[in-house]
Amino acid sequence: MTYMPANHDGAYDPAWNRNQKILEWLSRLAEPGLSFENLDRPMDVHEKTSVEQTKGMSLSDDWQMVTNLCGYTAADFMSAGANLPLTAAEVDHFRRNHRSTESHVSRDFLMARVDLPSPLAELYGLYLYRARVDAESTLFIAQTTGSTRVARVMADLLAIGAFANGLEFINYLGLTYSVPSAFDTSAIIDCANFEASRRLALQPDHPSHLLKLTPDEIGVLATNIAERNVMKATDFLDKANMLTEARQDVTRLPTCQHFATAIMERDLPMQHEWVSRICSAHMRILENWVVGLPEAKSVVH
């Protein structure tokens, strides 16, 4: 089904056609479909890959998944002295752990509440959509596993990706806006993790204990968390603009210096809470790249 921006009047918009980054990110993060075209073929034993051929490659899918999230390659992580933060299975577990009840209709509803032009309404609506879905995923995972680790690391990777992938942007009236900023729901995930931890700490027979909640109740709780903590449209667009401009300014430098330089040159002022959140994510995941920053010490927790 073709999806048009919320305030689209039905006419063809050449400017929107040039801004395909949002659709590209949606396709990249979409759930893969099933393919049955080869099921009727007999298995050819000569096509099987030996164990020796796969030696050292067992983590390739894991690293590719992490790269898609945060923009840094396995080589970047190794140069920073960091380990694999999450496996592909853990990321997939987080992404799929919601009821998939959201649709384009609900996103239209969310965007209808703001007076923004396309494609900015689409970008902000995508952020609102991801905030609710990721809050629900966080609560479901905490309920099924009793742990907030996967969601906590996911939040860090998404925060890092908001900056590292900032070169993927859309244009509007001469300004650039980072598309990956719409996927930075780290603050929402943090709030959902806090609520999950609070409810898991209750007495087992308490009616508000996380294990007592039905899927519908978790959905309502996730929606409330998202609505209370999402950024206002103006604040979100300021963030998206600052991220992409800061990322463009440091492209000339080695990867390991990108974020630290953006902080030192004040392209990303630390007085913004979302900047502190990205900094704390780097401290936990890529500590060697920011450990020398005086600003980084204030966000260690």
C-alpha positions in Angstrom: 0.0 0.0 0.0 1.4 3.4 -0.9 1.8 5.6 2.0 1.6 9.4 1.6 2.7 12.0 4.2 0.0 13.0 6.7 -0.6 16.5 5.3 -0.2 15.4 1.6 -2.9 16.9 -0.6 -2.8 14.1 -3.2 -0.6 16.0 -5.7 2.8 14.7 -6.8 5.6 16.3 -4.8 9.0 16.3 -6.5 10.8 17.3 -3.3 9.4 14.3 -1.5 10.5 12.1 -4.3 14.1 13.3 -3.8 14.0 12.5 -0.1 14.1 8.7 0.1 16.2 8.3 3.2 13.3 7.6 5.5 12.0 4.9 3.2 15.5 3.4 2.9 15.8 3.2 6.7 12.4 1.6 7.0 13.3 -1.0 4.4 16.6 -1.7 6.1 15.0 -2.3 9.5 11.9 -4.1 8.2 11.3 -7.7 9.2 12.6 -10.0 6.5 10.1 -11.9 4.5 10.0 -15.6 3.9 11.1 -17.2 0.6 9.8 -20.6 -0.5 11.1 -20.6 -4.0 13.9 -23.1 -3.4 12.1 -25.5 -1.1 11.2 -27.9 -4.0 14.9 -28.3 -5.1 16.8 -31.4 -4.0 19.6 -30.7 -1.6 23.0 -30.7 -3.3 25.7 -31.9 -0.9 28.3 -30.2 -2.9 26.7 -26.8 -2.1 27.2 -27.2 1.6 29.9 -25.1 3.2 32.5 -26.9 5.3 33.2 -26.0 8.9 36.7 -25.0 8.0 35.4 -22.5 5.4 33.4 -20.7 8.1 36.2 -20.5 10.6 36.3 -17.0 12.0 33.1 -16.0 10.3 30.6 -17.1 12.9 30.1 -13.5 14.1 29.7 -11.8 10.7 25.9 -11.6 11.0 26.2 -10.3 14.5 28.6 -7.5 13.5 26.5 -6.6 10.5 23.5 -6.2 12.7 25.5 -3.9 15.1 26.8 -1.9 12.1 23.3 -1.3 10.9 22.3 0.0 14.3 25.3 2.2 15.3 27.2 2.9 12.0 30.5 1.6 13.3 32.1 -1.5 11.8 33.7 -4.5 13.5 37.1 -3.0 12.8 36.1 0.2 14.5 35.0 -1.7 17.6 38.3 -3.6 17.6 40.3 -0.4 17.3 38.4 1.0 20.2 39.1 -2.1 22.3 35.4 -3.0 22.4 33.7 -6.3 22.3 30.5 -7.3 20.4 27.8 -5.5 22.4 24.8 -7.6 21.2 24.3 -10.6 19.0 22.0 -10.6 16.0 19.7 -12.9 17.8 19.4 -10.5 20.8 18.8 -7.5 18.5 16.2 -9.5 16.6 14.6 -10.5 19.9 14.2 -6.8 20.8 12.8 -5.8 17.5 10.2 -8.5 17.3 9.1 -8.3 20.9 6.0 -6.2 20.4 2.6 -7.0 19.1 3.0 -5.3 15.6 -0.3 -3.6 16.0 1.0 -0.3 14.7 0.2 0.7 11.2 0.4 3.6 8.8 -3.0 4.6 10.1 -1.8 5.1 13.6 1.3 7.0 12.3 -1.0 9.3 10.4 -2.9 9.9 13.6 0.3 10.8 15.5 1.5 13.1 12.8 -1.9 14.8 12.5 -1.4 16.3 15.9 1.6 18.4 14.7 1.6 21.2 12.2 4.7 20.3 10.2 5.3 20.2 6.5 6.3 17.1 4.7 8.8 15.4 4.9 9.4 16.7 8.4 6.0 15.4 9.6 7.0 12.0 8.3 10.3 12.1 10.1 8.8 13.2 13.4 5.9 10.7 13.0 8.5 8.0 12.5 10.2 9.0 15.8 6.8 8.8 17.6 6.1 5.4 16.1 9.5 4.0 17.1 9.2 5.4 20.6 6.0 3.6 21.3 7.1 0.3 19.7 10.5 0.3 21.5 8.9 1.1 24.8 6.6 -1.9 24.4 9.5 -4.1 23.3 11.5 -3.1 26.4 8.7 -4.0 28.7 7.9 -7.3 27.0 11.6 -8.4 27.1 11.9 -7.4 30.8 8.7 -9.5 31.5 9.9 -12.6 29.7 13.5 -12.6 30.7 13.5 -10.6 34.0 16.5 -8.6 32.7 16.9 -5.1 31.1 20.3 -5.8 29.7 19.4 -6.2 26.0 17.1 -3.1 26.0 19.8 -1.1 27.8 22.5 -2.0 25.2 20.0 -1.4 22.4 19.4 2.1 23.7 23.2 2.8 23.7 23.6 1.5 20.1 20.6 3.6 18.9 22.0 6.7 20.5 25.4 6.1 19.0 23.8 5.5 15.6 22.0 8.8 15.7 25.3 10.5 15.4 27.4 8.0 13.5 24.8 7.6 10.7 24.1 11.3 10.6 25.2 11.5 7.0 21.9 10.0 6.0 19.7 13.0 6.0 16.7 14.7 4.3 16.6 18.3 3.1 14.0 20.9 3.7 14.4 24.6 2.9 18.1 24.3 2.8 18.5 22.6 6.1 19.5 19.0 6.7 17.8 16.6 9.2 19.3 13.3 10.2 17.0 10.4 9.5 18.7 8.0 12.1 17.7 10.5 14.8 14.2 9.2 14.4 15.4 5.8 15.6 17.2 7.2 18.6 14.6 6.2 21.2 17.3 5.7 23.9 15.6 8.1 26.3 12.3 6.3 26.0 13.9 2.9 26.4 15.7 4.2 29.5 12.3 5.2 31.0 10.7 1.9 30.1 13.7 0.0 31.7 13.3 2.1 34.8 9.6 1.3 35.0 10.2 -2.4 34.3 12.9 -2.6 37.1 10.6 -0.8 39.5 7.8 -3.3 38.9 10.1 -6.3 39.0 11.2 -5.2 42.4 7.7 -5.3 43.8 6.4 -8.3 45.9 5.6 -11.2 43.6 1.9 -11.1 44.6 1.6 -7.3 44.0 -1.1 -6.6 41.3 1.3 -4.1 39.6 4.2 -6.5 39.4 5.5 -6.7 35.8 4.7 -10.4 35.6 1.1 -9.8 36.4 0.5 -7.5 33.4 -1.4 -8.7 30.4 -0.2 -7.8 26.9 -2.9 -5.2 26.6 -1.8 -3.6 29.9 1.8 -3.6 28.7 0.7 -1.9 25.5 -1.1 0.8 27.5 1.8 1.3 29.8 4.2 1.6 26.9 2.0 4.2 25.2 1.9 6.2 28.4 5.7 6.1 28.8 6.2 7.2 25.2 3.7 10.0 25.3 5.1 11.4 28.6 8.7 11.3 27.4 8.9 11.9 23.7 10.6 15.1 22.5 8.5 18.0 21.2 8.5 18.4 17.5 10.7 21.6 17.6 13.2 20.0 20.0 13.4 16.8 17.9 14.0 18.8 14.6 16.7 20.8 16.3 18.3 17.6 17.4 18.1 16.1 13.9 19.6 19.2 12.4 22.4 19.5 14.8 23.3 15.8 14.5 23.7 15.8 10.7 25.6 19.1 10.7 28.0 17.9 13.4 28.5 14.6 11.6 29.2 16.5 8.3 31.8 18.7 10.0 34.0 15.8 11.1 33.9 13.7 8.0 37.5 14.7 7.2 38.8 13.0 10.4 39.4 9.4 11.3 36.4 7.6 12.6 37.7 7.3 16.1 37.9 11.1 16.3 34.4 11.9 15.0 32.3 12.2 18.1 35.1 13.6 20.4 35.8 16.3 17.9 32.1 17.2 17.6 31.9 17.6 21.3 35.2 19.7 21.6 34.2 22.0 18.8 30.8 22.5 20.5 28.9 21.3 17.5 27.0 19.1 20.0 26.6 21.2 23.2 26.6 19.1 26.4 23.8 21.1 27.9 21.3 19.2 25.8 20.2 16.0 27.6 20.3 14.0 24.3 23.9 14.9 23.8 24.8 13.7 27.3 22.9 10.5 26.4 24.9 9.9 23.3 28.1 10.6 25.2 27.2 8.2 28.0 26.5 5.5 25.3 30.0 6.1 23.9 31.5 5.8 27.3 29.8 2.4 27.8 30.4 1.0 24.3 33.4 2.8 22.9 35.1 4.1 26.0 38.6 4.5 24.5 37.3 7.0 22.0 36.0 9.5 24.5 37.8 8.7 27.8 40.0 11.8 27.4 37.0 14.1 27.1 36.4 16.2 30.3 32.7 16.3 29.3 32.6 12.5 29.3 33.4 12.2 33.0 30.3 14.1 34.0 28.0 11.5 32.3 29.5 8.3 33.7 27.0 6.4 35.8 
